[in-house]
Amino acid sequence: MTTIGSLNEKPLHAALKEWYRCEGDQVEAPLEGFVVDLVRDGLLVEIQTRGFSALRRKFDRLLDAYSIRLVHPVAAVKWIVKLDEGGRQVSRRRSPKQGIAADVCAELVSFPSLLSHPNFALEVALVEEDEVRRPDAGRGWRRGGYIIEERRLVDVVETVELVSPEDLLGLLPQGLPDPFTTSDLAAGLGRSRHLAQEVAYCLRESGALATAGRDKRGMLYRLP
């Protein structure tokens, strides 16, 4: 049976599961050899904080028979919480980074065509969260001697529902040129070219966006 196990469950996952839970829901319910976060009158609710590819076997097995809602959190507001060696909080500051719904495409690249399935829905939970860091000189050299210990939910700010390829178009910024490149998309989103390429890939592979040739800047895309 496939499960992360409640003993290994991270605080963000546990808190979101509780936030989405409704009265009467079955929690961590066994189903056809898998464990589902929430089962509600034939609807399966799966919360995945990262790594959509890990769900491929489960979805291949269950999606044709059940409606599945996949929930993915994106940190719209992030607080950096630092602990000392004894686990006591020594500081808490707001990160300048602000997540947007389009960030989900970094995970959706695992199976963008899934949005065409009538039983599948993706919900982006834009959250306020604490990112808790603890000292680790060996592994934390990229973060000034700290590693990320866990993520904790503070609040759910907003949710964005994606139930069809066309809904992905709502992730695009206003004012894109026609046609546009991933450089244009990156500038409009305020994100890296790499994420813009992932967004464009999801739109293209899901059928929501058509290509319009190529020029010296790269692939050209045209809105429907």
C-alpha positions in Angstrom: 0.0 0.0 0.0 1.4 3.4 -1.0 1.4 6.1 1.7 3.7 8.7 3.1 2.6 7.6 6.6 1.4 9.9 9.3 4.6 9.6 11.2 6.5 11.0 8.2 3.9 13.6 7.3 5.3 17.2 7.2 3.5 20.0 9.0 2.4 21.9 5.9 0.8 18.8 4.4 -0.9 17.9 7.6 -2.3 21.4 8.1 -3.6 21.7 4.5 -5.3 18.3 4.9 -7.1 19.6 7.9 -7.9 22.9 6.2 -9.6 21.0 3.3 -11.2 18.3 5.4 -15.0 18.5 5.6 -17.3 16.7 8.0 -17.8 13.1 6.9 -14.5 12.9 4.9 -12.5 9.7 5.2 -8.9 10.7 6.1 -6.0 8.7 4.7 -8.4 6.2 3.3 -7.1 3.0 1.7 -8.3 2.6 -1.9 -7.2 0.0 -4.4 -3.7 -0.4 -2.9 -3.1 3.3 -2.3 -3.8 5.7 0.5 -5.8 8.9 -0.3 -5.6 12.0 1.8 -9.3 12.7 1.8 -12.3 10.8 0.3 -15.5 12.7 0.0 -18.6 11.2 -1.7 -16.6 9.8 -4.6 -14.2 12.7 -4.8 -10.5 12.0 -3.9 -8.6 15.0 -2.6 -4.8 14.7 -2.8 -2.5 17.3 -1.3 1.0 17.4 -2.9 3.5 19.9 -1.7 6.0 19.0 -4.4 6.9 16.2 -6.8 3.8 15.6 -8.9 5.6 12.8 -10.8 5.3 10.6 -7.6 1.5 10.5 -8.2 1.6 9.1 -11.7 0.9 5.4 -10.7 -1.9 6.4 -8.4 -3.6 8.6 -11.0 -3.1 6.0 -13.7 -4.9 3.5 -11.5 -7.7 5.7 -10.1 -8.5 8.6 -12.4 -10.8 6.8 -14.8 -13.0 5.6 -12.0 -12.9 8.6 -9.5 -12.9 12.3 -9.6 -9.6 13.6 -8.3 -8.7 17.1 -7.0 -5.0 17.7 -6.6 -4.1 20.5 -4.2 -0.7 22.2 -4.5 0.4 25.0 -2.1 2.4 28.0 -3.4 3.8 30.4 -0.9 2.4 33.8 -1.7 3.7 35.1 1.6 6.7 33.4 3.2 8.3 34.0 6.6 11.9 32.8 7.2 12.0 31.4 10.7 15.5 30.6 12.1 16.1 28.3 15.0 19.2 27.9 17.1 21.0 24.6 17.9 18.5 23.9 20.7 15.5 24.4 18.5 14.5 27.8 19.9 13.3 30.6 17.5 15.9 33.3 17.1 14.4 35.3 14.2 11.5 35.7 11.9 11.5 37.9 8.8 9.4 38.2 5.7 10.9 36.8 2.5 10.9 39.2 -0.5 9.9 36.3 -2.7 6.2 36.1 -3.5 4.7 33.0 -5.2 2.1 33.2 -7.9 -0.3 30.7 -9.3 1.8 30.1 -12.4 4.5 28.6 -10.2 2.5 25.4 -10.2 3.7 24.8 -13.7 7.1 23.8 -12.3 5.3 20.7 -11.0 2.6 20.4 -13.7 5.2 19.7 -16.4 5.1 16.1 -15.1 1.7 15.6 -16.8 0.2 18.8 -18.3 -2.2 16.8 -20.5 -4.0 15.6 -17.4 -6.1 18.8 -17.4 -7.9 17.4 -20.4 -9.2 14.5 -18.3 -12.8 15.1 -17.2 -12.2 13.6 -13.8 -9.2 15.8 -12.9 -9.0 19.2 -11.3 -5.9 21.1 -10.0 -6.3 23.6 -7.2 -3.5 26.0 -6.4 -3.6 27.1 -2.7 -1.8 30.4 -2.4 -0.7 30.3 1.2 1.1 32.3 3.9 3.7 30.0 5.4 6.6 29.8 7.8 9.8 28.3 6.3 11.6 26.9 9.4 15.4 26.7 9.1 17.9 25.1 11.5 21.7 25.3 11.7 23.6 22.7 9.7 27.1 23.8 8.7 27.7 20.8 6.5 24.6 20.9 4.3 23.5 24.5 4.7 26.3 26.3 2.9 23.9 27.7 0.3 21.8 29.3 3.0 24.4 30.7 5.3 24.8 27.6 7.4 21.0 26.7 7.6 18.9 24.0 6.0 15.1 24.0 5.7 13.6 21.9 8.5 10.0 22.2 7.6 7.2 24.4 6.2 4.3 25.4 8.4 0.9 26.8 7.3 -0.1 30.2 8.6 -3.1 30.8 6.4 -4.7 30.1 3.0 -4.8 33.4 1.2 -6.6 32.4 -2.0 -7.3 29.3 -4.1 -7.1 29.1 -7.9 -9.0 26.2 -9.6 -7.8 24.7 -12.9 -10.2 22.2 -14.4 -9.4 22.5 -18.1 -6.5 23.4 -20.4 -8.2 26.8 -21.1 -8.0 27.7 -17.4 -4.2 27.7 -17.7 -4.6 30.8 -19.9 -5.6 32.7 -16.7 -2.1 32.2 -15.4 -0.7 34.4 -18.2 0.1 38.1 -17.5 -1.8 40.9 -19.2 -0.2 42.9 -22.1 1.8 40.1 -23.8 2.7 40.9 -27.4 1.2 38.9 -30.2 3.0 36.6 -30.8 5.2 36.3 -27.7 8.3 34.4 -26.6 9.2 32.9 -23.3 11.4 35.9 -22.7 8.3 38.1 -23.0 6.4 35.7 -20.7 9.2 35.7 -18.1 9.2 39.6 -18.0 5.4 39.7 -17.7 5.4 37.1 -14.9 8.4 38.6 -13.1 9.9 35.1 -13.1 12.9 33.3 -14.6 13.1 32.2 -18.2 13.2 28.7 -17.0 9.8 28.9 -15.3 8.4 30.8 -18.3 9.5 27.8 -20.5 7.7 25.4 -18.1 4.5 27.5 -18.2 4.6 27.6 -22.0 5.3 23.9 -22.2 2.2 23.2 -20.0 0.0 25.4 -22.1 1.3 23.9 -25.3 1.1 20.2 -24.2 -2.4 20.7 -22.8 -3.6 22.2 -26.0 -4.4 25.6 -24.6 -1.8 27.5 -26.6 -0.6 27.2 -30.2 2.9 27.9 -31.5 3.3 30.4 -34.3 6.7 29.5 -35.7 10.2 30.6 -34.5 12.4 33.6 -34.9 15.9 34.5 -33.6 14.5 35.0 -30.1 13.1 31.5 -30.0 9.7 29.8 -30.2 6.7 32.1 -30.8 3.4 31.6 -29.1 0.0 33.0 -30.0 -3.0 33.4 -27.8 -6.3 31.9 -29.1 
